[in-house]
Amino acid sequence: MGHKMTKSLPVSPKGVVRTLVLCSPLLALAACAPPAPPPGPTAAEAMAAAQAAQQTANQALQTAQQAEADAQAAKAAASSMYQRSLHK
């Protein structure tokens, strides 16, 4: 009742070495490759973000222009008060 072991695939040491030599650069390259970047936003999402940024920039510009106008008005009022104080 003994079972005879048979070779299912003939494998020579040269064949194993050759396979390792040929495949090792590919394995090393795969191991060193950076992971794939995450998918970016869609064109519609990018457009919506750009429009939101434009709106925020417009609001900031309006605020800065109002602040400049207020500063000019304060400067004019201060100058006027100074001039009146000189003529008293």
Stockholm file with secondary structure:
# STOCKHOLM 1.0

chainA/1-88         MGHKMTKSLPVSPKGVVRTLVLCSPLLALAACAPPAPPPGPTAAEAMAAAQAAQQTANQALQTAQQAEADAQAAKAAASSMYQRSLHK
#=GR chainA/1-88 SS CCCCCCCSSCCCHHHHHHHHHHHHHHHHHHHHSCCCCCCCCCHHHHHHHHHHHHHHHHHHHHHHHHHHHHHHHHHHHHHHHHHHHHTC
#=GC SS_cons        CCCCCCCSSCCCHHHHHHHHHHHHHHHHHHHHSCCCCCCCCCHHHHHHHHHHHHHHHHHHHHHHHHHHHHHHHHHHHHHHHHHHHHTC
//
